[in-house]
Amino acid sequence: MGGVRTALYNYLYAKKHQGDFILRIEDTDEKRFVPGAQDYIIESLKWCGIEPNEGAGYGGDKGPYIQSERKDLYKPYADQLVESGHAYIAFDTAEDLDKMRQQAKEMGLPNWQYNSVTRSSMKNSISLSKEEVEKRLAAGEPYTVRMKMPRNVDIKFEDEIRGWVTVNTNNLDDKVLFKPTGMPTYHLANIVDDHLMDISHVIRGEEWLPSAPLHVLLYDAFGWERPKFAHLPLILRPDGNGKLSKRDGDRLGFPVFPINWTTAEGELYSGYKEAGYFPEAFVNMLSLLGWNPGNNEELFGLEEMIEKFSLERVGKSGARFDPDKTKWFNQQYLRSTNNDELAQLILDQELIDSDKDYLAAVCGLMKERATFIQDIVDDGAYFFKDIESYDDKTVRKKWKDDTPQIMQELLDELNTISNWNTSEIEKVFSAYLEKNEYGFGKVGPGFRLLVTGKGMGPSMFEICATLGKEKVIARMTAGIDAVNTLKEA
């Protein structure tokens, strides 16, 4: 969900400024490679309606847009940094680094870093002689390229959301830029690709803010113009206690993925699509997790979001996710959807087999009380099949000793209607109440119970008109004895 929100804000900003929204697959970390992830990302963006106009799966003149397919492109840039003195070659093995961390920990220095203070005691082109370095390289010894972080320099850059940010290099380590596998790290690959792809704005999550000073130094080292940076606030758990994680959703009972995602191990994370959400409602909800339009408006179509969006109105603090509010968004979109469209969605999803016109009429009655289209089918089951049970609470509290007689009298009155429609049914019902000086509460609950099996729902007159006279009369006739039997049991 956080990744989709980041994509959404990039999309909105790009479209508002007549720019390009690019999808680049950043897969330089071989250990974290996830089979099927690229297809999942593309499918998710398509479902959300925020498709890129350039990138992986879409084409463009700056490709390839998958970093692993650009592998041979990055080494010359790493070499250039070494030659200019902004980076250096390091031969330290994983075991060497673990040993140094352990020694530091034993000395009471748990946060050991490879930096301007410690690099001289490690195996690199700064601490070793030129001859030794050349010897190791000639022997094919694996190495990394590390950024040579200057000592005690303030790095300043302006974030479009957070304003000016200043970080001293004494708080930064010499990050690896190029790995022994011949692959760049995220830091080098992104800076090179952003430059070559003419990226003007980098809008990403807050968790990347600590990497921004390194990226600023890399741009400066290459002599390239920096893009503008914007780091989005975190999406927080519903209780506000920490970042919302992929495991929080199913644990707490709501999706955090746009569409279902199944891991290589077969673990399923539920998605908003499969949970019955409209993509427009999902995107609308996401847009307001960190951004606000400056007023109390909450419902926006995508075009309106593009028109209103600005980075200036994106907050710095974390945005608390509210699953109940997300349901509210879906409810609003469901209510505003044309009845015929709702009926077609139900048929397309094979939720029920029904005549479309009849189903559309049912949707018109049920959608004001529904959150998902599945609710229309579930809560309105009595429109599609015979009553299988009667609401126990209504039977116990509303079915009195005289209710059977009242229901029989009402049945006789309804049976006289020749022009069966909403107004005629209401007219006959009201006349029966008036003639017998009954309040609605004495007759209405029993009437609803016999026709629908429920204790509440939409207008009974509209329900009866939709079901048709024959079905209503049959249900009332059979229901009087059936409910009596339940009451006496």
Sequence and secondary structure as in RCSB ss.txt:
>XXXX:A:sequence
MGGVRTALYNYLYAKKHQGDFILRIEDTDEKRFVPGAQDYIIESLKWCGIEPNEGAGYGGDKGPYIQSERKDLYK
PYADQLVESGHAYIAFDTAEDLDKMRQQAKEMGLPNWQYNSVTRSSMKNSISLSKEEVEKRLAAGEPYTVRMKMP
RNVDIKFEDEIRGWVTVNTNNLDDKVLFKPTGMPTYHLANIVDDHLMDISHVIRGEEWLPSAPLHVLLYDAFGWE
RPKFAHLPLILRPDGNGKLSKRDGDRLGFPVFPINWTTAEGELYSGYKEAGYFPEAFVNMLSLLGWNPGNNEELF
GLEEMIEKFSLERVGKSGARFDPDKTKWFNQQYLRSTNNDELAQLILDQELIDSDKDYLAAVCGLMKERATFIQD
IVDDGAYFFKDIESYDDKTVRKKWKDDTPQIMQELLDELNTISNWNTSEIEKVFSAYLEKNEYGFGKVGPGFRLL
VTGKGMGPSMFEICATLGKEKVIARMTAGIDAVNTLKEA
>XXXX:A:secstr
 HHHHHHHHHHHHHHHTT   EE B    GGG  TTHHHHHHHHHHHHT   SEETTTB TT   BGGGGHHHHH
HHHHHHHHTTSEEEE   HHHHHHHHHHHHHTT  S   STTTGGGSSBTTTS HHHHHHHHHTT   EEEE   
SS EEEEEETTTEEEEEEGGG    EEE TTS B HHHHHHHHHHHTT  EEEEEGGGGGGHHHHHHHHHHHT  
  EEEEE  EE TTSSSB  TTHHHHHTS  BSS EE TT  EE BTTTTT  HHHHHHHHHTTTB  SSS    
 HHHHHHH  GGGB SS EE  HHHHHHHHHHHHHHS HHHHHHHHHHTTS    HHHHHHHHHHHGGG SSHHH
HHHHTGGGTS      HHHHHHH  TTHHHHHHHHHHHHTT SS SHHHHHHHHHHHHHHHT  HHHHHHHHHHH
HHS S  S HHHHHHHH HHHHHHHHHHHHHHHHHHHH 
